[in-house]
Amino acid sequence: MFRKFFLLIVISLWGVLVLPLPKQAGATTPLTLAVIANLRNLVQLIPQNKPKRQAYTSDAMSPGDGLSTGRSALADLRFNDGSLARIGEQAVFRFLPKTRNFRLSHGTVLLLIPPGRGQTRINTPNAGAAIRGSGLFVHYDEQADTTIVGALTNSGIQVSNKDASQKRELQAGQLIVIVKGKFKSLYDLI
């Protein structure tokens, strides 16, 4: 038994020393691809300059493409830099070209961005949130023209209203409400 354990340790150490470590992503790793990792119920892919169609697990999305989700639907996206997005029900989410930016026209998205990938921004019609190596959720209600941004981590999540006349940095457990382009309330949830 000792021999097997010793052999396992030696092989593990050899693998750590000999195998090359993956390169760290640069300070501004571009978002060039997203793959649909999981779907539930009706999700439509909105390819840039093409008609929308039913989305399927493993579909690839390029910058400019978007997703829309139906009632009780969701979609999980994994980006080329390791970032994750979960798009909730009745949402319209777009992956913008030549940027690290997203557009949420309606609904809710949860974003998890690994550290060191560069600033990522998510915009709604009345607000925006810039993040670096963070976790947050954003909800936009079109009828009430209301955006809610919640910080899951302490890593400098910057929220601004549409014209950037109001700005606020959120800490983990904080939630801010923006109504018709104006900051209305800040809540400490934990």
Secondary structure as the mmCIF struct_conf table of DSSP 4:
data_model
#
loop_
_struct_conf.conf_type_id
_struct_conf.id
_struct_conf.beg_label_comp_id
_struct_conf.beg_label_asym_id
_struct_conf.beg_label_seq_id
_struct_conf.end_label_comp_id
_struct_conf.end_label_asym_id
_struct_conf.end_label_seq_id
HELX_RH_AL_P HELX_RH_AL_P1 PHE A 2 VAL A 18
BEND BEND1 LEU A 19 LEU A 19
HELX_LH_PP_P HELX_LH_PP_P1 PRO A 20 GLY A 26
TURN_TY1_P TURN_TY1_P1 ALA A 27 THR A 28
STRN STRN1 ALA A 34 ARG A 40
BEND BEND2 ASN A 41 ASN A 41
STRN STRN2 VAL A 43 ILE A 46
TURN_TY1_P TURN_TY1_P2 GLN A 48 ASN A 49
BEND BEND3 LYS A 50 LYS A 50
STRN STRN3 ARG A 53 GLN A 54
TURN_TY1_P TURN_TY1_P3 THR A 57 SER A 58
STRN STRN4 ALA A 60 MET A 61
TURN_TY1_P TURN_TY1_P4 PRO A 63 GLY A 64
STRN STRN5 GLY A 66 THR A 69
TURN_TY1_P TURN_TY1_P5 ARG A 71 SER A 72
STRN STRN6 LEU A 74 PHE A 79
TURN_TY1_P TURN_TY1_P6 ASN A 80 ASP A 81
BEND BEND4 GLY A 82 GLY A 82
STRN STRN7 LEU A 84 ILE A 87
TURN_TY1_P TURN_TY1_P7 GLU A 89 GLN A 90
STRN STRN8 VAL A 92 PHE A 95
TURN_TY1_P TURN_TY1_P8 PRO A 97 LYS A 98
BEND BEND5 THR A 99 ARG A 100
STRN STRN9 ASN A 101 LEU A 112
TURN_TY1_P TURN_TY1_P9 PRO A 115 GLY A 116
BEND BEND6 ARG A 117 ARG A 117
STRN STRN10 THR A 120 THR A 124
TURN_TY1_P TURN_TY1_P10 PRO A 125 ASN A 126
STRN STRN11 ALA A 127 ILE A 131
BEND BEND7 ARG A 132 GLY A 133
STRN STRN12 GLY A 135 ASP A 141
TURN_TY1_P TURN_TY1_P11 GLU A 142 ASP A 145
STRN STRN13 THR A 146 ALA A 151
BEND BEND8 LEU A 152 SER A 155
STRN STRN14 ILE A 157 ASN A 161
TURN_TY1_P TURN_TY1_P12 LYS A 162 ASP A 163
BEND BEND9 ALA A 164 GLN A 166
STRN STRN15 LYS A 167 LEU A 170
HELX_LH_PP_P HELX_LH_PP_P2 GLN A 171 GLN A 171
TURN_TY1_P TURN_TY1_P13 ALA A 172 GLY A 173
STRN STRN16 GLN A 174 VAL A 179
TURN_TY1_P TURN_TY1_P14 LYS A 180 GLY A 181
STRN STRN17 LYS A 182 ASP A 188
#
